[in-house]
């Protein structure tokens, strides 16, 4: 759904437990031919709501555990996200 320095919106195909903790891993695409970067992050479910399509659930997560190197990469990626090749 979306991504910020503090959290993310996940569009899920099922409901998730309320107030749960998860460990996520995802790739941030590289910029101008640079390699993508795998980010591993601990998240805390904050809220959920029915999605706009049948069977979808929108889930808001707050980041709770992100190592400083990955946080720097995420911050840089967010600053230049419009420039990244998808």
N, C-alpha and C positions, 0 to 999 in steps of 0.2 A: 504494500500500500504506500507507505512513505517511510522515510528514515530521517532522524535528526541526531544531534550529538547526545541527547538525553534518552531517546527511546525510538520506538517504531510502531507502525500499524501493520499488523499481519492480517491478510485476508485468508481465512482458513476454510476448509471444506467440512469442518465439524466443530462442535463446541469444545472448548477447553476448560479445565477446572478453574474456578474462581480463586484468585489470590495465590496462584501456584508459582513456583520457581522453575525455570527451564534453563538449559544450556543450549545456545544456538551457535551454529557455524554457517557462515555465508561468504560468498566471494564478492569483492568490490572490483568492478572492471578497471583496467588500467587506462591511463591517459596517454594519448599520442603514441601508441605502440608499446607502452610499458606493460609489464606483466600485471595480471590481476593479483589481488591480495586476499588471502583467506583471513577472516576475522572470527574469533571465538569470543563469545560474550555471554555473561549470565544476565538473565532478564526476570522481571517480576510482573506477572499479569496484573493490570490495573483495572481494566474494564472490558466488557464485550457487549456486542449488539448484533442483531440480525443484519446481514449484508443486504445489498441491493438486489442480488440474484438469489433464487431459491437454493437452499442448502449452504449458503455462505454465512460465515460469522466473521465480523470484524473484531479484532482483539488488539487492545492497546497495551504495550509493554514499556516498562521503565528499565533502563540499563542499570544493573547493580554491580557488575563485575566485568571490567574491561581493562586489560593491562595497558600501561602508559604508552607503549609503542603503537598498539592498535588504536588507542584513542587519538594519537597524533595522526595516524593514517586516515582514520575516519573523519577527523576535523578537516584535513587537507582535501579529502575526497568531496566532502560536503561543500567546501569553498569553491570547488571547480567542477561540480557535478554536471553543469550544463555543457562543459567542454568534453566530457567523456564520450567515447564511442560505445554505443550500445550494440 
